[in-house]
């Protein structure tokens, strides 16, 4: 029998989370670093940033 994937319960973004995300966007922090600090998936961070109208990660 195959191992089942662990289910992750979604967490709401607080005002502090959004403020932190905006600060990372302004500082052009690499997405990998943000993932580790916030303990959220890259997809989740990118979706939230998109909804907020901000960019994430290193840009050339």
mmCIF file of the N, C-alpha and C atoms, coordinates in Angstrom:
data_MODEL
# 
_entry.id   MODEL 
# 
loop_
_atom_site.group_PDB 
_atom_site.id 
_atom_site.type_symbol 
_atom_site.label_atom_id 
_atom_site.label_alt_id 
_atom_site.label_comp_id 
_atom_site.label_asym_id 
_atom_site.label_entity_id 
_atom_site.label_seq_id 
_atom_site.pdbx_PDB_ins_code 
_atom_site.Cartn_x 
_atom_site.Cartn_y 
_atom_site.Cartn_z 
_atom_site.occupancy 
_atom_site.B_iso_or_equiv 
_atom_site.pdbx_formal_charge 
_atom_site.auth_seq_id 
_atom_site.auth_comp_id 
_atom_site.auth_asym_id 
_atom_site.auth_atom_id 
_atom_site.pdbx_PDB_model_num 
ATOM 1   N N  . UNK A 1 1  ? 0.833  -1.172 0.000   1.00 0.00 ? 1  UNK A N  1 
ATOM 2   C CA . UNK A 1 1  ? 0.000  0.000  0.000   1.00 0.00 ? 1  UNK A CA 1 
ATOM 3   C C  . UNK A 1 1  ? 0.890  1.253  0.000   1.00 0.00 ? 1  UNK A C  1 
ATOM 4   N N  . UNK A 1 2  ? 0.551  2.224  -0.850  1.00 0.00 ? 2  UNK A N  1 
ATOM 5   C CA . UNK A 1 2  ? 1.336  3.453  -0.977  1.00 0.00 ? 2  UNK A CA 1 
ATOM 6   C C  . UNK A 1 2  ? 1.097  4.391  0.202   1.00 0.00 ? 2  UNK A C  1 
ATOM 7   N N  . UNK A 1 3  ? 2.119  5.178  0.494   1.00 0.00 ? 3  UNK A N  1 
ATOM 8   C CA . UNK A 1 3  ? 2.006  6.160  1.563   1.00 0.00 ? 3  UNK A CA 1 
ATOM 9   C C  . UNK A 1 3  ? 1.104  7.300  1.112   1.00 0.00 ? 3  UNK A C  1 
ATOM 10  N N  . UNK A 1 4  ? 0.233  7.748  1.990   1.00 0.00 ? 4  UNK A N  1 
ATOM 11  C CA . UNK A 1 4  ? -0.630 8.865  1.647   1.00 0.00 ? 4  UNK A CA 1 
ATOM 12  C C  . UNK A 1 4  ? 0.069  10.173 1.988   1.00 0.00 ? 4  UNK A C  1 
ATOM 13  N N  . UNK A 1 5  ? -0.185 11.187 1.175   1.00 0.00 ? 5  UNK A N  1 
ATOM 14  C CA . UNK A 1 5  ? 0.407  12.501 1.410   1.00 0.00 ? 5  UNK A CA 1 
ATOM 15  C C  . UNK A 1 5  ? -0.204 13.136 2.651   1.00 0.00 ? 5  UNK A C  1 
ATOM 16  N N  . UNK A 1 6  ? 0.622  13.857 3.376   1.00 0.00 ? 6  UNK A N  1 
ATOM 17  C CA . UNK A 1 6  ? 0.171  14.535 4.571   1.00 0.00 ? 6  UNK A CA 1 
ATOM 18  C C  . UNK A 1 6  ? -0.689 15.742 4.175   1.00 0.00 ? 6  UNK A C  1 
ATOM 19  N N  . UNK A 1 7  ? -1.860 15.869 4.758   1.00 0.00 ? 7  UNK A N  1 
ATOM 20  C CA . UNK A 1 7  ? -2.730 16.984 4.428   1.00 0.00 ? 7  UNK A CA 1 
ATOM 21  C C  . UNK A 1 7  ? -2.310 18.215 5.221   1.00 0.00 ? 7  UNK A C  1 
ATOM 22  N N  . UNK A 1 8  ? -2.241 19.331 4.527   1.00 0.00 ? 8  UNK A N  1 
ATOM 23  C CA . UNK A 1 8  ? -1.842 20.580 5.152   1.00 0.00 ? 8  UNK A CA 1 
ATOM 24  C C  . UNK A 1 8  ? -3.068 21.476 5.272   1.00 0.00 ? 8  UNK A C  1 
ATOM 25  N N  . UNK A 1 9  ? -3.350 21.896 6.480   1.00 0.00 ? 9  UNK A N  1 
ATOM 26  C CA . UNK A 1 9  ? -4.494 22.771 6.707   1.00 0.00 ? 9  UNK A CA 1 
ATOM 27  C C  . UNK A 1 9  ? -4.121 24.188 6.287   1.00 0.00 ? 9  UNK A C  1 
ATOM 28  N N  . UNK A 1 10 ? -4.964 24.846 5.492   1.00 0.00 ? 10 UNK A N  1 
ATOM 29  C CA . UNK A 1 10 ? -4.642 26.209 5.076   1.00 0.00 ? 10 UNK A CA 1 
ATOM 30  C C  . UNK A 1 10 ? -4.691 27.187 6.248   1.00 0.00 ? 10 UNK A C  1 
ATOM 31  N N  . UNK A 1 11 ? -3.744 28.127 6.244   1.00 0.00 ? 11 UNK A N  1 
ATOM 32  C CA . UNK A 1 11 ? -3.715 29.160 7.283   1.00 0.00 ? 11 UNK A CA 1 
ATOM 33  C C  . UNK A 1 11 ? -4.071 30.492 6.641   1.00 0.00 ? 11 UNK A C  1 
ATOM 34  N N  . UNK A 1 12 ? -4.875 31.265 7.331   1.00 0.00 ? 12 UNK A N  1 
ATOM 35  C CA . UNK A 1 12 ? -5.250 32.592 6.843   1.00 0.00 ? 12 UNK A CA 1 
ATOM 36  C C  . UNK A 1 12 ? -4.043 33.525 6.930   1.00 0.00 ? 12 UNK A C  1 
ATOM 37  N N  . UNK A 1 13 ? -3.997 34.503 6.048   1.00 0.00 ? 13 UNK A N  1 
ATOM 38  C CA . UNK A 1 13 ? -2.956 35.520 6.092   1.00 0.00 ? 13 UNK A CA 1 
ATOM 39  C C  . UNK A 1 13 ? -3.416 36.637 7.017   1.00 0.00 ? 13 UNK A C  1 
ATOM 40  N N  . UNK A 1 14 ? -2.596 36.961 8.003   1.00 0.00 ? 14 UNK A N  1 
ATOM 41  C CA . UNK A 1 14 ? -2.913 38.040 8.929   1.00 0.00 ? 14 UNK A CA 1 
ATOM 42  C C  . UNK A 1 14 ? -2.382 39.354 8.346   1.00 0.00 ? 14 UNK A C  1 
ATOM 43  N N  . UNK A 1 15 ? -2.736 40.453 8.978   1.00 0.00 ? 15 UNK A N  1 
ATOM 44  C CA . UNK A 1 15 ? -2.221 41.756 8.521   1.00 0.00 ? 15 UNK A CA 1 
ATOM 45  C C  . UNK A 1 15 ? -0.700 41.789 8.616   1.00 0.00 ? 15 UNK A C  1 
ATOM 46  N N  . UNK A 1 16 ? -0.167 41.159 9.660   1.00 0.00 ? 16 UNK A N  1 
ATOM 47  C CA . UNK A 1 16 ? 1.287  41.116 9.838   1.00 0.00 ? 16 UNK A CA 1 
ATOM 48  C C  . UNK A 1 16 ? 1.946  40.313 8.707   1.00 0.00 ? 16 UNK A C  1 
ATOM 49  N N  . UNK A 1 17 ? 1.301  39.212 8.294   1.00 0.00 ? 17 UNK A N  1 
ATOM 50  C CA . UNK A 1 17 ? 1.823  38.401 7.191   1.00 0.00 ? 17 UNK A CA 1 
ATOM 51  C C  . UNK A 1 17 ? 1.879  39.214 5.901   1.00 0.00 ? 17 UNK A C  1 
ATOM 52  N N  . UNK A 1 18 ? 0.816  39.965 5.644   1.00 0.00 ? 18 UNK A N  1 
ATOM 53  C CA . UNK A 1 18 ? 0.739  40.774 4.433   1.00 0.00 ? 18 UNK A CA 1 
ATOM 54  C C  . UNK A 1 18 ? 1.801  41.873 4.468   1.00 0.00 ? 18 UNK A C  1 
ATOM 55  N N  . UNK A 1 19 ? 1.985  42.491 5.636   1.00 0.00 ? 19 UNK A N  1 
ATOM 56  C CA . UNK A 1 19 ? 2.993  43.536 5.795   1.00 0.00 ? 19 UNK A CA 1 
ATOM 57  C C  . UNK A 1 19 ? 4.392  42.975 5.531   1.00 0.00 ? 19 UNK A C  1 
ATOM 58  N N  . UNK A 1 20 ? 4.643  41.778 6.058   1.00 0.00 ? 20 UNK A N  1 
ATOM 59  C CA . UNK A 1 20 ? 5.931  41.112 5.868   1.00 0.00 ? 20 UNK A CA 1 
ATOM 60  C C  . UNK A 1 20 ? 6.160  40.781 4.386   1.00 0.00 ? 20 UNK A C  1 
ATOM 61  N N  . UNK A 1 21 ? 5.102  40.329 3.716   1.00 0.00 ? 21 UNK A N  1 
ATOM 62  C CA . UNK A 1 21 ? 5.191  39.982 2.300   1.00 0.00 ? 21 UNK A CA 1 
ATOM 63  C C  . UNK A 1 21 ? 5.512  41.220 1.461   1.00 0.00 ? 21 UNK A C  1 
ATOM 64  N N  . UNK A 1 22 ? 4.891  42.330 1.793   1.00 0.00 ? 22 UNK A N  1 
ATOM 65  C CA . UNK A 1 22 ? 5.161  43.586 1.078   1.00 0.00 ? 22 UNK A CA 1 
ATOM 66  C C  . UNK A 1 22 ? 6.609  44.039 1.302   1.00 0.00 ? 22 UNK A C  1 
ATOM 67  N N  . UNK A 1 23 ? 7.116  43.859 2.522   1.00 0.00 ? 23 UNK A N  1 
ATOM 68  C CA . UNK A 1 23 ? 8.495  44.229 2.831   1.00 0.00 ? 23 UNK A CA 1 
ATOM 69  C C  . UNK A 1 23 ? 9.477  43.366 2.040   1.00 0.00 ? 23 UNK A C  1 
ATOM 70  N N  . UNK A 1 24 ? 9.190  42.077 1.948   1.00 0.00 ? 24 UNK A N  1 
ATOM 71  C CA . UNK A 1 24 ? 10.052 41.170 1.174   1.00 0.00 ? 24 UNK A CA 1 
ATOM 72  C C  . UNK A 1 24 ? 10.026 41.547 -0.301  1.00 0.00 ? 24 UNK A C  1 
ATOM 73  N N  . UNK A 1 25 ? 8.865  41.945 -0.792  1.00 0.00 ? 25 UNK A N  1 
ATOM 74  C CA . UNK A 1 25 ? 8.737  42.342 -2.186  1.00 0.00 ? 25 UNK A CA 1 
ATOM 75  C C  . UNK A 1 25 ? 9.600  43.569 -2.460  1.00 0.00 ? 25 UNK A C  1 
ATOM 76  N N  . UNK A 1 26 ? 9.525  44.542 -1.577  1.00 0.00 ? 26 UNK A N  1 
ATOM 77  C CA . UNK A 1 26 ? 10.289 45.777 -1.741  1.00 0.00 ? 26 UNK A CA 1 
ATOM 78  C C  . UNK A 1 26 ? 11.796 45.513 -1.663  1.00 0.00 ? 26 UNK A C  1 
ATOM 79  N N  . UNK A 1 27 ? 12.191 44.586 -0.786  1.00 0.00 ? 27 UNK A N  1 
ATOM 80  C CA . UNK A 1 27 ? 13.609 44.252 -0.610  1.00 0.00 ? 27 UNK A CA 1 
ATOM 81  C C  . UNK A 1 27 ? 14.115 43.276 -1.665  1.00 0.00 ? 27 UNK A C  1 
ATOM 82  N N  . UNK A 1 28 ? 13.220 42.770 -2.506  1.00 0.00 ? 28 UNK A N  1 
ATOM 83  C CA . UNK A 1 28 ? 13.553 41.787 -3.557  1.00 0.00 ? 28 UNK A CA 1 
ATOM 84  C C  . UNK A 1 28 ? 14.198 40.529 -2.979  1.00 0.00 ? 28 UNK A C  1 
ATOM 85  N N  . UNK A 1 29 ? 13.651 40.062 -1.861  1.00 0.00 ? 29 UNK A N  1 
ATOM 86  C CA . UNK A 1 29 ? 14.136 38.851 -1.207  1.00 0.00 ? 29 UNK A CA 1 
ATOM 87  C C  . UNK A 1 29 ? 13.840 37.637 -2.090  1.00 0.00 ? 29 UNK A C  1 
ATOM 88  N N  . UNK A 1 30 ? 14.795 36.722 -2.276  1.00 0.00 ? 30 UNK A N  1 
ATOM 89  C CA . UNK A 1 30 ? 14.539 35.516 -3.070  1.00 0.00 ? 30 UNK A CA 1 
ATOM 90  C C  . UNK A 1 30 ? 13.381 34.697 -2.483  1.00 0.00 ? 30 UNK A C  1 
ATOM 91  N N  . UNK A 1 31 ? 12.577 34.122 -3.343  1.00 0.00 ? 31 UNK A N  1 
ATOM 92  C CA . UNK A 1 31 ? 11.373 33.394 -2.925  1.00 0.00 ? 31 UNK A CA 1 
ATOM 93  C C  . UNK A 1 31 ? 11.719 32.225 -2.004  1.00 0.00 ? 31 UNK A C  1 
ATOM 94  N N  . UNK A 1 32 ? 12.844 31.562 -2.243  1.00 0.00 ? 32 UNK A N  1 
ATOM 95  C CA . UNK A 1 32 ? 13.240 30.420 -1.410  1.00 0.00 ? 32 UNK A CA 1 
ATOM 96  C C  . UNK A 1 32 ? 13.437 30.846 0.047   1.00 0.00 ? 32 UNK A C  1 
ATOM 97  N N  . UNK A 1 33 ? 13.985 32.033 0.244   1.00 0.00 ? 33 UNK A N  1 
ATOM 98  C CA . UNK A 1 33 ? 14.218 32.550 1.588   1.00 0.00 ? 33 UNK A CA 1 
ATOM 99  C C  . UNK A 1 33 ? 12.879 32.874 2.275   1.00 0.00 ? 33 UNK A C  1 
ATOM 100 N N  . UNK A 1 34 ? 11.949 33.444 1.515   1.00 0.00 ? 34 UNK A N  1 
ATOM 101 C CA . UNK A 1 34 ? 10.636 33.796 2.058   1.00 0.00 ? 34 UNK A CA 1 
ATOM 102 C C  . UNK A 1 34 ? 9.879  32.539 2.469   1.00 0.00 ? 34 UNK A C  1 
ATOM 103 N N  . UNK A 1 35 ? 9.983  31.493 1.655   1.00 0.00 ? 35 UNK A N  1 
ATOM 104 C CA . UNK A 1 35 ? 9.318  30.207 1.939   1.00 0.00 ? 35 UNK A CA 1 
ATOM 105 C C  . UNK A 1 35 ? 9.771  29.666 3.288   1.00 0.00 ? 35 UNK A C  1 
ATOM 106 N N  . UNK A 1 36 ? 11.077 29.686 3.537   1.00 0.00 ? 36 UNK A N  1 
ATOM 107 C CA . UNK A 1 36 ? 11.616 29.166 4.795   1.00 0.00 ? 36 UNK A CA 1 
ATOM 108 C C  . UNK A 1 36 ? 11.204 30.012 5.989   1.00 0.00 ? 36 UNK A C  1 
ATOM 109 N N  . UNK A 1 37 ? 11.211 31.322 5.826   1.00 0.00 ? 37 UNK A N  1 
ATOM 110 C CA . UNK A 1 37 ? 10.879 32.218 6.932   1.00 0.00 ? 37 UNK A CA 1 
ATOM 111 C C  . UNK A 1 37 ? 9.411  32.159 7.314   1.00 0.00 ? 37 UNK A C  1 
ATOM 112 N N  . UNK A 1 38 ? 8.537  32.096 6.305   1.00 0.00 ? 38 UNK A N  1 
ATOM 113 C CA . UNK A 1 38 ? 7.095  32.144 6.571   1.00 0.00 ? 38 UNK A CA 1 
ATOM 114 C C  . UNK A 1 38 ? 6.473  30.769 6.786   1.00 0.00 ? 38 UNK A C  1 
ATOM 115 N N  . UNK A 1 39 ? 7.216  29.721 6.415   1.00 0.00 ? 39 UNK A N  1 
ATOM 116 C CA . UNK A 1 39 ? 6.716  28.342 6.495   1.00 0.00 ? 39 UNK A CA 1 
ATOM 117 C C  . UNK A 1 39 ? 5.421  28.168 5.706   1.00 0.00 ? 39 UNK A C  1 
ATOM 118 N N  . UNK A 1 40 ? 5.428  28.742 4.501   1.00 0.00 ? 40 UNK A N  1 
ATOM 119 C CA . UNK A 1 40 ? 4.316  28.596 3.564   1.00 0.00 ? 40 UNK A CA 1 
ATOM 120 C C  . UNK A 1 40 ? 4.887  28.115 2.240   1.00 0.00 ? 40 UNK A C  1 
ATOM 121 N N  . UNK A 1 41 ? 4.032  27.550 1.400   1.00 0.00 ? 41 UNK A N  1 
ATOM 122 C CA . UNK A 1 41 ? 4.510  27.047 0.118   1.00 0.00 ? 41 UNK A CA 1 
ATOM 123 C C  . UNK A 1 41 ? 4.747  28.200 -0.848  1.00 0.00 ? 41 UNK A C  1 
ATOM 124 N N  . UNK A 1 42 ? 5.575  27.933 -1.846  1.00 0.00 ? 42 UNK A N  1 
ATOM 125 C CA . UNK A 1 42 ? 5.873  28.949 -2.852  1.00 0.00 ? 42 UNK A CA 1 
ATOM 126 C C  . UNK A 1 42 ? 4.595  29.348 -3.601  1.00 0.00 ? 42 UNK A C  1 
ATOM 127 N N  . UNK A 1 43 ? 3.777  28.353 -3.912  1.00 0.00 ? 43 UNK A N  1 
ATOM 128 C CA . UNK A 1 43 ? 2.524  28.616 -4.622  1.00 0.00 ? 43 UNK A CA 1 
ATOM 129 C C  . UNK A 1 43 ? 1.598  29.518 -3.831  1.00 0.00 ? 43 UNK A C  1 
ATOM 130 N N  . UNK A 1 44 ? 1.501  29.259 -2.541  1.00 0.00 ? 44 UNK A N  1 
ATOM 131 C CA . UNK A 1 44 ? 0.649  30.062 -1.669  1.00 0.00 ? 44 UNK A CA 1 
ATOM 132 C C  . UNK A 1 44 ? 1.123  31.511 -1.637  1.00 0.00 ? 44 UNK A C  1 
ATOM 133 N N  . UNK A 1 45 ? 2.431  31.695 -1.511  1.00 0.00 ? 45 UNK A N  1 
ATOM 134 C CA . UNK A 1 45 ? 3.005  33.040 -1.461  1.00 0.00 ? 45 UNK A CA 1 
ATOM 135 C C  . UNK A 1 45 ? 2.786  33.778 -2.774  1.00 0.00 ? 45 UNK A C  1 
ATOM 136 N N  . UNK A 1 46 ? 3.000  33.075 -3.880  1.00 0.00 ? 46 UNK A N  1 
ATOM 137 C CA . UNK A 1 46 ? 2.834  33.699 -5.194  1.00 0.00 ? 46 UNK A CA 1 
ATOM 138 C C  . UNK A 1 46 ? 1.379  34.083 -5.448  1.00 0.00 ? 46 UNK A C  1 
ATOM 139 N N  . UNK A 1 47 ? 0.441  33.216 -5.050  1.00 0.00 ? 47 UNK A N  1 
ATOM 140 C CA . UNK A 1 47 ? -0.983 33.520 -5.224  1.00 0.00 ? 47 UNK A CA 1 
ATOM 141 C C  . UNK A 1 47 ? -1.381 34.748 -4.421  1.00 0.00 ? 47 UNK A C  1 
ATOM 142 N N  . UNK A 1 48 ? -0.927 34.818 -3.180  1.00 0.00 ? 48 UNK A N  1 
ATOM 143 C CA . UNK A 1 48 ? -1.263 35.957 -2.324  1.00 0.00 ? 48 UNK A CA 1 
ATOM 144 C C  . UNK A 1 48 ? -0.652 37.240 -2.885  1.00 0.00 ? 48 UNK A C  1 
ATOM 145 N N  . UNK A 1 49 ? 0.590  37.161 -3.329  1.00 0.00 ? 49 UNK A N  1 
ATOM 146 C CA . UNK A 1 49 ? 1.255  38.326 -3.902  1.00 0.00 ? 49 UNK A CA 1 
ATOM 147 C C  . UNK A 1 49 ? 0.504  38.804 -5.152  1.00 0.00 ? 49 UNK A C  1 
ATOM 148 N N  . UNK A 1 50 ? 0.050  37.865 -5.928  1.00 0.00 ? 50 UNK A N  1 
ATOM 149 C CA . UNK A 1 50 ? -0.697 38.210 -7.149  1.00 0.00 ? 50 UNK A CA 1 
ATOM 150 C C  . UNK A 1 50 ? -1.986 38.949 -6.793  1.00 0.00 ? 50 UNK A C  1 
ATOM 151 N N  . UNK A 1 51 ? -2.690 38.444 -5.775  1.00 0.00 ? 51 UNK A N  1 
ATOM 152 C CA . UNK A 1 51 ? -3.934 39.088 -5.334  1.00 0.00 ? 51 UNK A CA 1 
ATOM 153 C C  . UNK A 1 51 ? -3.678 40.490 -4.797  1.00 0.00 ? 51 UNK A C  1 
ATOM 154 N N  . UNK A 1 52 ? -2.515 40.677 -4.158  1.00 0.00 ? 52 UNK A N  1 
ATOM 155 C CA . UNK A 1 52 ? -2.157 41.984 -3.605  1.00 0.00 ? 52 UNK A CA 1 
ATOM 156 C C  . UNK A 1 52 ? -1.573 42.926 -4.659  1.00 0.00 ? 52 UNK A C  1 
ATOM 157 N N  . UNK A 1 53 ? -1.221 42.365 -5.813  1.00 0.00 ? 53 UNK A N  1 
ATOM 158 C CA . UNK A 1 53 ? -0.664 43.169 -6.891  1.00 0.00 ? 53 UNK A CA 1 
ATOM 159 C C  . UNK A 1 53 ? 0.791  43.519 -6.680  1.00 0.00 ? 53 UNK A C  1 
ATOM 160 N N  . UNK A 1 54 ? 1.530  42.633 -5.997  1.00 0.00 ? 54 UNK A N  1 
ATOM 161 C CA . UNK A 1 54 ? 2.964  42.860 -5.773  1.00 0.00 ? 54 UNK A CA 1 
ATOM 162 C C  . UNK A 1 54 ? 3.758  41.732 -6.410  1.00 0.00 ? 54 UNK A C  1 
ATOM 163 N N  . UNK A 1 55 ? 5.052  41.964 -6.600  1.00 0.00 ? 55 UNK A N  1 
ATOM 164 C CA . UNK A 1 55 ? 5.933  40.949 -7.173  1.00 0.00 ? 55 UNK A CA 1 
ATOM 165 C C  . UNK A 1 55 ? 6.769  40.328 -6.080  1.00 0.00 ? 55 UNK A C  1 
ATOM 166 N N  . UNK A 1 56 ? 7.181  39.086 -6.313  1.00 0.00 ? 56 UNK A N  1 
ATOM 167 C CA . UNK A 1 56 ? 8.019  38.398 -5.337  1.00 0.00 ? 56 UNK A CA 1 
ATOM 168 C C  . UNK A 1 56 ? 9.272  37.852 -5.991  1.00 0.00 ? 56 UNK A C  1 
ATOM 169 N N  . UNK A 1 57 ? 10.307 37.725 -5.195  1.00 0.00 ? 57 UNK A N  1 
ATOM 170 C CA . UNK A 1 57 ? 11.534 37.089 -5.649  1.00 0.00 ? 57 UNK A CA 1 
ATOM 171 C C  . UNK A 1 57 ? 12.459 38.027 -6.400  1.00 0.00 ? 57 UNK A C  1 
ATOM 172 N N  . UNK A 1 58 ? 13.561 37.472 -6.833  1.00 0.00 ? 58 UNK A N  1 
ATOM 173 C CA . UNK A 1 58 ? 14.578 38.227 -7.548  1.00 0.00 ? 58 UNK A CA 1 
ATOM 174 C C  . UNK A 1 58 ? 14.099 38.541 -8.963  1.00 0.00 ? 58 UNK A C  1 
ATOM 175 N N  . UNK A 1 59 ? 14.271 39.786 -9.353  1.00 0.00 ? 59 UNK A N  1 
ATOM 176 C CA . UNK A 1 59 ? 13.886 40.190 -10.699 1.00 0.00 ? 59 UNK A CA 1 
ATOM 177 C C  . UNK A 1 59 ? 15.112 40.774 -11.420 1.00 0.00 ? 59 UNK A C  1 
ATOM 178 N N  . UNK A 1 60 ? 15.241 40.426 -12.663 1.00 0.00 ? 60 UNK A N  1 
ATOM 179 C CA . UNK A 1 60 ? 16.386 40.942 -13.448 1.00 0.00 ? 60 UNK A CA 1 
ATOM 180 C C  . UNK A 1 60 ? 15.972 42.149 -14.235 1.00 0.00 ? 60 UNK A C  1 
# 
